[in-house]
Amino acid sequence: MPKTSDQVARNRIGTDLGTTLFVEAGAGTGKTSALVNRIVELVASGVSMEHIAAITFTDRAATELRDRVRRRLEHLADEGTHTGVAAAALIELDGAALCTLHAFAQRILIEHPIEAGLPPAVEVMDEVSSLVDFDERWDSLVHTLLGDQDLAFTMLAGLELGISLDHIRRMVVRFDENWDQVEERLVEAPDPIPIDVPAIVDSLRPLVDLGDHCIEANDKMAIQLELVEAYADELAAVADDPLSAIRILGDRKVVSNSTRLGNQKHWTGAVPIDDVREQMQDARALLDAEVTHLTDQVIDRIVSVVGAAAVTAASRRQRQGQLSFHDLLVLARRSLTNKATGPGVRAALHDRYRHLLLDEFQDTDPIQIELTALIADPDTLTDDWRQLRPPPGSLFFVGDPKQSIYGFRRSDIALYLDAQQAFGKEGVRLEQNFRTTGPILDWVNGVFSRLIAEEPHAQPEYAPLTSTRPAATVGPAVTLLGFDSDHKRTAAQLQLDDTTDVVAAVTTALAEGWTVWRAEPDPHGGPPIEGWYPCTPGDIAILVRSRKPVADLAAALAEARVPHRIEAGTNPWAANEVRDILMALQAIDDPTDELALVTALRSPLFGCGDDDLLAFHLGGGKWDHQQPGTSGLPSDHAVVEGMTWMADMHARRPWTGAANLVEQVVRDRRAMELALCSHRPRDSWRRIRTFLDTARLYGEARGGDLRSFLAWCRLHTADDVRVDEVVPPEPDDDAVRILTTHAAKGLEFPICVLADLGAKRPTGNHTIAFPGAVGAGTNPVERAAVAVAFKKDLTNSAHRAHSESALRLEHLERLRLLYVGATRARDHLIVSLHRSTPKSDPEHPVNVTSAEVLHGAATGTSPTDTVAHLRPTMSDLPMPATPETAPMPTPTEWRADAERVRSQGARRRTVAATTIAVEASPAVDEESERARQGEAGRHGTGVGRAVHSALEVVDMAGTGESEARHAAATEDVDPDLVVSMVAAALASPSIVEAATSEHWRELFVAAPLSTDLLLEGYIDLAYRTESGLVVIDYKTDSWNAEQDLSAKVARYRLQGAAYALALQKATGTRVERMAFCFVGSGAAVEHEIPDLEAAMTEVETWAEAATSEEI
């Protein structure tokens, strides 16, 4: 009997391994489990892990997949039926291709770098180094755009039309992310042709002459024609100045296209008013067409220049081996499609990866399907992946088209549907949801079955989900806020109402104890107990579509005393903690920046109040830390101390890197400690650490001084190109989570709140798109192009041709985004439907707010026991209990405790064998030990290092000349001298004996000397004999007589004994002999420690005494 309603489909995933399957896995149906099951069954059938590639969407998903596969393989190995293949797969798992698409592409390039046209060394740039590279290229491009005389008219005309450098910068960003599509669509665009102003003026004159047929001077049309005449004269005056003409044409409203101007009674029968209106409209259409034509030319020319720069930059990165993440995908695809080398690469990869499994296929880059299909079918030569025919069972797709929401990241629902048509004839559907309770799914199915309807190449059919989970014991399953709040209100009032109700619903759930299903620890120490328990703040997540309402939600939650954390991908540089650090750095860098100085002093980093600043000012102080003047205030005054510190930091600035200065500001001004005073210390710590990492990575990528770093920070603080804050999961943080719906993809929450659904869609946004298909023909709707919209009425022809279809796809994706948000809920779903009545019906469905969309679909669902139309009121939550604290110690007790801690902390915990030679041997003076530490003698430390380096790798049965000369070249010392010393060492009796015995070179050894002291060191050579171990230590010291040599042995005696003692303790094997091999004066001379046991005892005695000493 099937365990679930779709058990047959699940069984087929694990058993039908010879068929290419296309699995449609609805939300919460366990698609990862299905993928893991497919991989494990492939292994059980005899497929090696190295022949399997599973490509996921995120690093987090890849890590989870690898962990779950490992657990299943371990279980399979323990079962006994497939122990051998499971054990082999576990060994291969760490190197297996269970990774993201970018990581898989990187594997292809690493395995085939020559075919990909890459140099030997390849580096993938991180986020910061990519930004640094982008800034350098942007500066160069701006110089080209503004300095090239051939582009002068294009740029000046663009500025007159309203195109700014910020518009172009955003275009560069978009082109960088899609340079392959830019390259496919790149055409040489000619310079724009100036508008024919005289022709426009000539076309306006006949219109102006029509005013003679009006018999009433005050007629509105007659007045308008007089304005048109003045407008035509103004244009005629600048006929030889095309830029001024563009400026005048930008304000062409005087040539009205109104259909109501003028009164028929005031016009003679020869020229009816309707004819005048029509000619006025024709004139306006002509002006609009001329401006539009010029705009197209200007934008296309800018696209041509900027696009060529993006492609050139990609080629440069390829030559230099410094690749962006997108470069990985494009170059991997090119290595497969290259007509000369591609077939060989495809064949090799096909032999390596015989089974390719694609996870979250609906949200991936289109390049993914090309890579996998080309690898799976290495024989078919075609430019269209849809024509490829991979062997049955070589491909496995799993995804949910209803959750395709990453159109802005190049994912394409049409691609999913095309792949399903090409490879998914054997379709499998998973419909059993394990995440969400039945009542919530009933509501979700009822609403979204009305919203998500199948459209060819645009929208999949809706597949309902089933559930066996019962409703929560306390609290409604679905709560609708503002269901009847459809009335006119401002955007600010709408957001306030939405935020108020959302926070009130959160406090209501916490106060009433809405129950959620989870496992709690057993108080008796048994396994965790699953059941329904009252919710806590950590069980609740608020999902928003954009970051705009986040600040208001956070403030309202804080006022309600609800702990919360913002995970909506905020910019860390906009946080107060980071702004304070930036202001301090700015004041340090520029003593003349009085605003930065005063702002920094007023920040928590310096703690100066307005009264402190006033006292400093009235005392005669100056806002310049280099010349602060005489204020008459004491040196420990907050302002004086702060400015003195800034002056000191300014003096260090020229020879201190920006990252070190940032770290010093954080450390000296106690930024991490001050975070404890904030509402959410851990959030502040995370932002400060993110900023520190950014500064460090900037220094590694560019170097530069503090001023260049601050300029870079200012550039990106309010820019679309920035370092996003990474918010790691913190299971111990019991707080309401605020995050975007996109960020919540793949997650689940016991209580999920959908907020800010009544906000209007932003209009006139800057967009760059790449619609159409390359080689699609002449139809402008199908032809590939770069569609540009800098703002409303500042677009090119490609955008206008594709705008309707783009808006339709955006609306359909919005519906899928709402579905994703609703299916994140496990036990309770709260939906805010606050909305404002529009003045008129929107022109396009995409402009209908999400709240209106959901309200319309949910109108037929009346309130029930599980669906509540709630008007929540704020519930007072109890203040958190004050943590218990120990009684305050007396000053005497505190000092004694502090002294104890300081004394314990000051005691040494480790000691090196070379240190013992210095501290425990009375014969060693400080000067001689400094020379000895590098095995220096009269030959210098470089010779000692070279000899040791060569003996570490040399063939002990050979002469060692090659290794010795290489080591000498590395240290830049006399090669003949190093060769002679190495040869002498290899000829010594102990080294000859070691060469034929089990031996270890440059062996690190550590062993406890006492309870609190660890002895450590590196042994040059150790080898095993029948009676024990032998320790050899090379010495390159020179000597003049036997007496001098004996003194050196005495000096090194306890060092050698320490090596022997550590090795004996660590291995449990007796060290029978310890010898020094001196190679500094001709033939090697060996000297053993005659009383090794006594010397080791001395080392232990010294350790007992040293344990109690402070460093």
C-alpha angles and dihedrals in degrees: 000000000000115000092212135019090258099038092123090059092047091050091051092055089060099039109032094072095150095062129079103239129197106201119197103200115187123215113297095004095123101256091163089055089051091050092048090048091053092051094047093047090051089053091047089052090058103267112141117235090236088064093055126082121185114186119201135185102240139024089243091056091047092052092048091048092051092049094049093047089050092053092048092048091049089051090047091051091051093051091068100220095092101018096134099050092040092051091049091048091051089055091050096042098089090057096039122116098251095136149107123291091256092050090049091051089050089053090055092051093046091051093045108026097147093052088049092052094241129146120243094264116055126180128187109219118233124223097273097044088049090054091048090051090047092052093052092050092045091054090051092048093049089052089053095046095048099033104043109095091205088063096043097101092041093054096040092047089048092052090050090050091052102262109142132192087250089060090052092046090056089049090054090052092051093045091051090055092050105026092140091060090044090053091051091052099037115125131169106257119200124232113277117265113233116247115267096242097179090055090052092049091049090052091053097050096073089050091052091050090060088074089077089073093062116097096192118070093200094055109127093229092050090051090048091051090054088055089049089053091053089046091052090049090051091052092047090054092060097040090123094046107069094182093054088047090056090051091052093045088053087070100048099137089113087076090069126202092200118137095206105059117118136018121256091220090065095056129076120242092250091069113031116205090242090062091051091050091048093050090047089053091048090052091050091048089052092052091047091049092050093050091044091050092050090047090053091050093048095047093045091051091050090047089052094052097040092043092052089051091051092051092046090051091052091051090050091051089051093052093046094044094235105126135184120220092259091050088062092060097044096045092046090053092047091051087058098042098044104120093217103042103012098088091055093048092048092050093050093048092045089055090048100042108037096161121043119189120190120203125196087009093171093067103042133108114271089240089070095070091047093052095047096043093048091050094045092050108035096165105058113087110207140127092223116074089202088071093057118106111201118196114269112274096017093105131048123181127192126176146108117249089199087066097052100126107141102088090136088061094055096265111143126198089203089060091054091050092046092050090048089054094046101042107009104075085121095061124181124190127202112200105158107106116206097180110058133055119249098250092054092050091048089057093043092050092047094051103038097041083068095045104041109060125164117264122174112259091351114061135016124226116267114256112196120228127227129210139188096194115113125228120273115271095233126035132024119288094225123025121190116199122200094006092154097032097106102139139119116276140142122271090249093052091046092053091046092051091046094049093045094052094044093052091043090053090051093051090045092054091049095044095046093043100236104202127240130186115249144129119263126194115265108245088215094056098257127127118302115283117230120212148108112306133173111271125253128202090265090063092063129081127182113207121202130181096224139012094252099094095039097094093050092047092049092049092049092048091049091051089051089050092242113147111232142167128209115228097163094118096262122187107256091208090064092059118106093236092056094041089056091053091047091051091051090050091048091051091048092050099045117035090186094061098097094173093056091045095052092041091052092048091051092051122095089255090074101017097214115160125208088258090058091050092047092050090051092049095046090048090061099261121154127220093242120095090204092056105018094163125217112305098167090230123131119262092249093057109123095241095042093047092047094050092046089054091048090050090053091049090048089055090053094046100090095062101028122086121239093246092053091049091051090050091049092051090051092046101041096041092045095236093163092048092047089056087073087073092059126091092249111026095177091056090052091049091050093052093047091049090049090053092048090052091049091053091049093049090047090054091050093048101043110001106205132140133281094272094056090047092052091049089052091050092051090051093056103033092086098022135108087229103072147124108269120217112253111217111199119204114267110191092185093058106097097197140123109262122224114197142143121266090242090056090048092059108123094017132101133206132195090226117025123189121196107204139174093032093139096063116115121245111260111251130206093028123164107260134174117187137171106214128170132035128279110254093013094137133243100315103115092212092056101031117103113253145149106255112204129188113171090174139322111317090008101093138117129242093260091058093048091049093052102031096097094052091042091054090049092052090046091054093049091049089050089058090052090049090056089051091052091051094049094049093055089079121099106178108358133025121196117190122188110211098178108146141157126238108250119229090234138000112283117253092233134027090239089070093056107101119247090241090058091047093052093041091054092050093044097045092096092055109086123201114282137167089283101034113059128187095211132193096189125199124209112268121209111239121207118256112254113263115263109251116247114255133195120248115274108262121232117257090255092051091046093051091047092050092046091050090050092051092045092049093049092046092050094055116103116251101185134030130190122226089238090056091056089056088059102040102035101039113078091198094065118091124194097249095051091047092054089056092045097051091077093038082248113157113151091321097066130237094286093067091050092051092047093051093048091046093052095046090052093064106019123118099252091210093055137063097263094216096133093049092045094052091047091051091047091052090051092053094036094233136131105298095200091056092050091047091053093048093048091048090050091052093049090052095053116110097243094050090048089052092046091052090066095040136067103279143170128208129205088005117184112217132179132176136163114261093185139348094288104021127082121196116211139169148133118265114211094211135357127175139175127244131180091267101040144293131326124208121205124190119191118222123190094187116129123227138190105205142008089260090057090049092051090052090054091050090051090051093051095039099103093040090058091043089052090055091050093046093050093048092047093050094044097048102028088228122122117252104220099183141016119191137177116221109208113198101163100100115042118289118029117265121200123207122183126205099251097201099039096155092051092046092052089050089053089054091053091047091051090049092055090055094042094052092072094045122096122234 
